[in-house]
Amino acid sequence: MTSLVIAEHDNHSIKPATLNTVTAALACGGEVHVLVAGKDAAAAAQAAAQIAGVAKVLHADADVFAHGLAEQMAAQVLALAAHYSHILFAATASGKNIAPRVAAKLDVAQVSDITKVDSPDTFERPIYAGNAIATVQATDAIKVITVRTTGFDAAAASGGSAAVESVNAANAGAQSQFMGSEIAKNDRPELTAAKIIVSGGRALGSAEKFNEVITPLADKLGAAMGASRAAVDAGYAPNDWQVGQTGKIVAPQLYVACGISGAIQHLAGMKDSKVIVAINKDPEAPIFSVADYGLEADLFVAVPELVAAL
């Protein structure tokens, strides 16, 4: 029984979500191999080889993998799939794009968003926006799995000594091609990897107030900035800041929620945070039910006072 983890990388280094996925793969039992498919990605392959617990790194290098297109990545995974009992992806935008294609081609049922491995064929995953946990048994010979990274500790990025083996690149043909990208530049930590997150909600009232109130606190704490879906829909914050069931799932050491009522959709994305601080003037706000520390106050007064105290 051997598991294959599909690495996420930038052709130079391995992204943190891959480390959590390796931990999930180790829990499935047997050896863990990692696929690094990219262009001029030897450095990423070597980084994958250093991950603790990894037995082998498969390195596929070709121009078609330069941008991680789902069609090309799925073709490469399918070329290797017969040798593995488990194929694991991080439940990120990339993993969720590739995994269903692989599962469909293999004619197996995908097991999505797992948070725990009970046995090699039995997994736990949240349903109903995290209000219930389903235990799922997969009977397919090859199990295609996406891993909710907040459910697993990250494997050590160093200490391993896996062999790196080159594999032939599979080409899916010209079904799709990369035309360009518009990447938002941010000097702050990446939201899903940040240790501290400060989030704002619709109560802030405008994009100007969002920046005026939330930014100084995030600057003081060295935090990433997040937002509720309501704040994003209202145009107060960009889409890639959205935390929640339809946004990003986060579990930082500290999560500060300012003016966020705590709808189920939002709680599903952040309730696994180690320490949750809520600032809201509504004593009945659902956010207080999951908060470790709650401050019933006007955020426009409390947050500047907090910044001054820091």
C-alpha positions, 0 to 999 in steps of 0.5 A: 500500500503506497500513497501519492501526494501531488505537491503544490509548488512554484517550481522553486519551493514547496507550498505549505499545504503539501506538508499537511497533505503528507501527514495525512498520507502517512496516516493512511499507512505504507510508503508516501511518494510525492509527485512534483510536476513542473518546468525547471522544478528540480529545486522543488523536487529536492525540497520535497525530498527533504520532507520527513516521512517521504520515501520517494519523489517523482519529478516530471519536468516539461513545458506543459507543467509550467503553470499547473494546468489541471488538464496536464496535471491530471494526465500526469497523475493518471499515468502513475495512478495504477501504482498507488492505493491512495492519491492525495491532494490538498483541498486548495483551489489547485487540488480541487481543480485536479482531483475530480478529473482524476477521480472521474477518469479512474471511475472512483468516488472522490473523498473530499475535505478529509480532516482525519484518517481512521483507517486506510479506507475510512476517513472523517470529513465535515458536512453541513458547514462543519456542524456535523462530521461524516465518517466515510468508507471508500471501497474503491481500489484507488482512493482519490482524496482531498485533504483539509489542511487545517485538520492535519499538522504540517510534516517537517520540511527537513530531515528527510532523504528521499530519492528523486526519480525522473518520470516521463512527462504525460501530455494531455494535448492542446485541450487548454493553454495558459494565456496569462494571469493577474496575480494580486501582490501582497506584502502580508503573509498568505492567508491560509498559512498565516499565524495571525489573521485579522478579519473584518465584516459588513459592520465596517460599512465601507472599503475606506473604513475597512482599511482605516480600522483593520489595517493598523491592527494587522500591521501591529500584529504582523497579521494577514487580513481576512474578511467575511463573505458579506464584506467581500460581496459589499466590495469592502475587501478583495475576493482572495481575503474571504474566509469561510465555506466558500472562501478560504479555510484557515486555522491560525494561532490567533484569529481576530474577528471585528464586526463579524456576526458569525454566520455559519458560512464564516464559522466553517472557515475559521472555527478551528483557529487556536485562539479566537477573539471577537469584537462585536457590539451585538451580545447575541452575535453567533461569533461569541459562541466560538470565541475564546475572548469576546469584547462587546463593544463598538469596533470603531472605538475598541479597535483603535484603542487596541492598536494604541495599547499594542 
